[in-house]
Amino acid sequence: MKDLSLPKKFEEYIDVRKEGFIRAMDYKKKGGKIAGCLCTYTPQEILDAGGIGNVGLCGTSNETIPDAEKVLPKNLCPLIKSTYGFAMTEKCPYTYFSDIIIGETTCDGKKKMYELLGEIKDVHIMHLPQGKDRPYIYDNWYNECVYLKEVLENKFEIEITEENLREAAKKRNELRRLYVEMYQLQKNVPPVMKGTDIMIAMQKGTFALDVDTQIENIKELIKESKENYFEKGERPVSKKEKRILITGCPSGGLIEKVGIAIEENGGVIVCKDDCGGERTNTQMINENAEDIMRAISDRYMEINCSVFTPNDARMENTVNMVEEYKVDGVIELVLQACHTFNVEATKMERAVEDVGVPYMKLETDYSTTDSGQMQTRIAAFIEML
């Protein structure tokens, strides 16, 4: 990859993908370094402090899954198959130009996929604890973060300083505050934006390569949305729309199949309670902590994912958001073969229905084969509300 050449099939790609390749290649030609991230647990401040552009690589499309299934089992999570498929087919510009890919030992499927991904790219795996109820857990994750810092310093021949870590923490906290401000606009009745507009903005942000670009993009979206709603009196959503909270697996690949279906059938997404939603972005780093690396690592251990056991804090948070956002119904998205979220859905259903709010679980993948069924179930659920 030293010559920064484009993939052999580049001319076959659609214009949007070509633009992504050119953008990533230009970034590298200017001396940029790219790290591909595969989970919310990646401590992005460490990458920022090293001047390393980081992008999300989780696959959200069915496009490369048939290729991936030549290597991976068919009864595997579509996110895992899609991620690997884009790497093996060289169809993702950011995977293709990544200098390193960082993964965490979340689910078993991802853990084993990383071994195969490592045959294509340089992969560093962070060993995520499986629970938070042991006194040594936070120390374990702290050591993983320190080790990541050392790996990056050695690979790129750089020094990641305490000063740069503090500056990176401040910027990421600023971005998180903006995300929370954007989400909380949906508390208005009717909400300020369609929920799918927020979902699309968040997905685009994962490809920004630097935090400053993300900050400016979200600032502009908030500014424009506020002006339209509060000054011009525009109402993109009717008061009649039922207020929906979506939770569960990462929803990036389901914006059209589920997100748009909700908002075409009398609902509006007022709250996104997955690993990229409000609950994660409210978790800040103590910028003034004596040990900034410890503050960074502790913050990431507070993220609530179904891979942890126990994981009661996730249900508690969802119930709080149901009340804060005046939610009429909760829809849980479970990707096929995502066993941790599928099992935990039972506890989520109990928690939500205990506070008198209807709940529905949708188990699906990135294909369009069940789109009609999804439409029918979503429409029936919202009509029942």
C-alpha positions, 0 to 999 in steps of 0.5 A: 500500500506504499504507493497508495494505489486504488483497488483494481475494481475502482472503476466499477464502483458507484460515484459516492464510493469513488469519492470516498476512496479519493478522499481517503487516498488524498488524506493519506497522501498528505501524511494522514494516518487512518485507524479503522474502529469496530466498536464504541469501546475504542478510546478515540481520544488516544487516536486523536492525541496521536494525530490518527484519523479514525473511522467506523468500519462496522458493515451496515449493508447486505452488499458484500455478505454473499462474498463474506459467506464464502468464508464465514458461516451463514448463521452469523450476525450480518454486521460481522459478515458485512464488515468482513465482506467489505474488507475482503472485496476491497469495497470500503475505502476506509478499510482499504486505506486503514493503517490499523484496525482496532477491535474489541472482544465483544461478542464471540463472532467478532472475536473470531472474525478478527483473526481472519480480518488480520490476514488482510489488515493489521488488526489490534484487539483490545480485550474487553472485560465481560462484566463490571462487578469485579474490583479489578475490571477497571484496572484491566481496561486501563492496562488495555488502553495503555497498551493500545497507546504503546502499540500506536506509538511504536507503529507510527513512531509518534509520542502520545503526550498527556497534554495531547490526551487532555486536549483530545478529551476536551474535544470529544467531550464537546462533540458529545455535548453537541450530540446530546443537545441534538438528541434533546431537541426531540423532547419538544412536542412535536420534535424538532427533526425527524429521527431518521435525519439524526440517524443519518447525521450520526452515520455520516459522522463516523466517516469524518476522519477528524473530530473538528469536522464532526463538531462543525457538522453537528453545530450546523445541523443544530443551528439550522434545525433550531432556526427552522423550528423556533424562528420560522415555525416549521414543523417537520413532524406532526403532533399526531405522530407517535413518539418511538424510542428505538434500542438494541443493536447498532441501527446504522444498517436499518435506517431505511428498512426500520427508521423510515418505515416508522416515520412513514407509518405514523411514528417519529423516532424521538430517542435512539438508545443504542451504543451510539445514542444519547445514553453513551454520549452523556458519559463524559471524561473528567478533563481535569483528572490527575490521571487523564488516561485513567479518566479516559479508560474509566469513561469507556467502561461505563458504556452499557452493552449486552455483552456485559453480564450483568447489564442492568444499567442499560434497562434502567437508562432506557426506562428513564429515557422513556419518561424524559422523551414522553415515549409512546412505544419502544421498538428493539432492533435485534440483528439476526444471530446477535445472541446477547441482545436477543437474550437481553431483549426479555429483560428489556421487554419486562422493564419497559412494560413495567412502566406501562409502555408497549414494546416490540422486538424486531429481529432482522438483517440488512437484506430486503427480503423481510421489508414487507413484513417489517412494514406490516409489523411496524404499522400495526404496532404504531396503530395500536399505540 
